[in-house]
Amino acid sequence: MRTLLRGGRVVDPGTGFDGVADVLLDDGKVAAVGSGLDAPAVVDVSGLVVGPGFVDLHSHVHSVAGQRLQALDGVTTALDLEAGLMPLERAYAEAAAAGRPLNYGFSACWAAARAQVLAGIEPDAQIDSGLAVLGNPAWQRSSSPDELAAWLSLVEGELAAGALGIGVLMGYAPATEPGEFLAVAHLAAKAGVPTYTHVRELVEVDPAIPVDGSEEIVIAAAETGAAMHHCHVNSTSGHHLDRVLATLEKSRRAGSRVTVEAYPYGAGSTAVGAAFIEPDRLRLKGLSPSSVVILETGERVADEARLRQLREADPGAPCLLEFLDEDNPRDQATLRQALAFPDSIVASDAMPVYWTDGRTESIEWPLPPGGTTHPRTAGTFAKTLRLMVRETGAWTWLEAFRRCAYLPSRLLDDVAPAARGKGHLGVGADADVVVLDPATITDAATYADPTRPSRGVRHLFVGGVAVVGDGELRTGAFPGKPLRGEPR
């Protein structure tokens, strides 16, 4: 169906255009941008901002429920690249069978490959079982030469099956031999795919760490030439952000392909059994058990004894970890600094929605009451726009779309040529388009009420199909398509 978006402020980071124009969508593509255009279906978007839909490189949302929250946050493509899923073919098949409002894709899962070889744990492409594995120490050790070869072979097979690179959860196995990470980087360089790394501890936090987490990425990028993406630099750097960003910038100036992402929250979310939530490691970070909140019950952990009990009883239980105080001006400035770093990409680290009966999926809309998640699932992009464009003017709208849509898409150009149609509004680009109200765009989700959808996204098209229209979710729309790698 031909649809004309008439009279909006069109912002295209692909060309640098920012001005009033019409946008014609036809057969899933951008057919024209200009004036005097016409179509059978016309949507008046005067006074609104029209741009390419946001591409989220870091979303652990594998559900209709979660993707609908992300749609109302302006996202048109939600990719799980930091962790990935395994086996890849099953992950893609199950998403296609269930239907998705947004485009989707996955990286090869380093953690699952290691767990299969080192601990005999068969992966099932489910995030809940993946979270449970994170707290299992059996896979967190270093590998023998034969084991290393075995799990690298599994990763290589996932790349051949269409993975969008290699997701490396190094922070969950922080004592492993650095040579293993270097081997992954060599594989990525050979295959022509990026890596997406949750880095291990920083040397300021743990002087005994085998190698500083951020330095490790820099070293591997320089030695192998691989494209190395540093995930959620805000949460892994904390108050050491200045040093980490300086390390990454020096590497980039030297010609290494190092990229970075951030989100605008002072708390993270993971499994309570994660290595970095062990009480002694919390102390190294200047945190305490009370920095941990169990997501499904709201329990703030009282002391070390209770934290150890929770980690033993259910290591996969999702939790929040407060690493910065969002009410503290200094910590607020740190979060903005991570976003403002040159070419920093906005990525959510969105988590599933959990209900008390154990469900992580619902096709009801509005979502059933009682669902819990991290507010970043619903609000990352709108909150970033509120902070960086509306309230501080740190970014223009053109820069905002560059960070939220263009740059993440370009990170994927080599591994997935189909990504070249995303993140811009050139003729022939994918008709993944967001239309937002520049005066009202804002997050609404809070830690106490994390599933409240963002406000201000007026229209959202995925492949030319309206997923949001006039600010309302179209519950019958499931136009999401897979984005897959194309092995060399």
C-alpha positions, 0 to 999 in steps of 0.5 A: 500500500502506498502511504504518504506522510505529508508535511512533516519535519523530515530528518535524514541522518543519511544525507544530513537533510533536515527540513519540511518534506513529504515521504512516500512509502511504497511496497515496504520501501521509501519511494520518494522524499520531496514535495508535491507527492501523492498517494491513496493513503495520506497521513498529515504529520505537519508539526511532527518529526519524521525520521528512520526508525530506531535500531536497537543493537542490544535488546533481550526482548524476545516477545510480542509484549516487549517489542510492543513497548519498544515500538512505542519507544520508536524502535523498528528493529530490535537485535540481541547482539551482546548475548545472542541466542543459540542455536541460531536457527531455532531462535529465528524460527521461533520468532518467525512462527510467533510473529513479531511487531519489529524486525529482529536478529541475533548474534552467535552466543559465546556464552552458550557455546562455552557452556555446551563444551565446558559444562555439557549444557545444551542451549535451547535459544531461550533467554530464561535458561540463558540467564540461569546459565550465567550463574553456573561456574562450570562454564566460567573457567578457562578452556583447554586447547581442545575445548577452545577449538570445540567452542570456537567451531560452534561459534563459527557454525552459528556465523555460517547460519546467519548470526550478526556477529559474536556476542561475548559476555566476558563480564560473566566469566571475568577470570578466563584466559585473555588469549581466548578473547583474542581467539574470538577476535581473530575469528571475527576478523576472518569472518568479517563480523563484529563482536559485541562485548560486555567487558570484564572488570576494570583494573580500578575495580579489581587489580587482580583481573587478568586484563582490564576489560576496556583495554582488552577490547582495544588490544584485540581490535588493534591486533586483529583488525576486527570491529569491536563493539563495547556494550553499555559503557555506562554500566561497566564503567561507572565512576571510571568512565573518564578513563574508559572513554579516553582509552577507547578514543585513543584506540579510535584515533589510531584507526581501530574499529572500536564502537561504543553504546550507552543507555540513560539509566543508573541501574542495570538488570541481569541474573542474580547469579552473575559473577559481578553480583557476588558479594566480594565483587560488589564491594570492589565496586563500592556497592553492597547487597542493598544495591540489588533488587529482585525484579519479580518480588521487589525485594531489596537484598538486606545483607550478604547472607541473603544475597548468597541465599538468593544466588544459590536458590535461583541464580537465574532470577532477574534483578536490578543492580544500582550502580549510579544514583540518578538523583545525584547530579554528579552521577546524572552528568556521568550518564549524559557523558556516556551518551554524549561521547562522539559517535556513542550509540543509543542501545537499551539492553531491554529485558523481558517482562515478567509476570508473577505466574511465570509468563514472559509473554502476553499478546493482550494490550494494554499489557496485563497488570503486574508485569515487571521489567527494567524501565529501559525496556519501555523508555530508553530512546524517549528518555534519551531524546528528552535528556539530550534534545528537549531538556539540554539541547546537547543534540540536534534532532539530526544528531539524535537520529544519527545516534539512534538509527544511522550509526547502529545500522552502519555497524551491521553493513558488512555482516548483513548487507540488508542493514544498508537499507536501515537508519536513513530515508534515502530512496530505496531504504526500508520503510522503517519510519518513526514519526514523533512529537518533538514537544512531548516525546518522553519516557513514562516507565519508572522503576516502580512502574516499568511497563508504562509506554513512552509518550510522543511516538505518533506513528511507527512503520515497519516495512511500510506497515503501521505498528503505531498509528495516531499514538495507538498500538495496532495490535494486529500488526506483525510485520517484523522480519529477520535481519540475518548475517550473510557469511563470506 
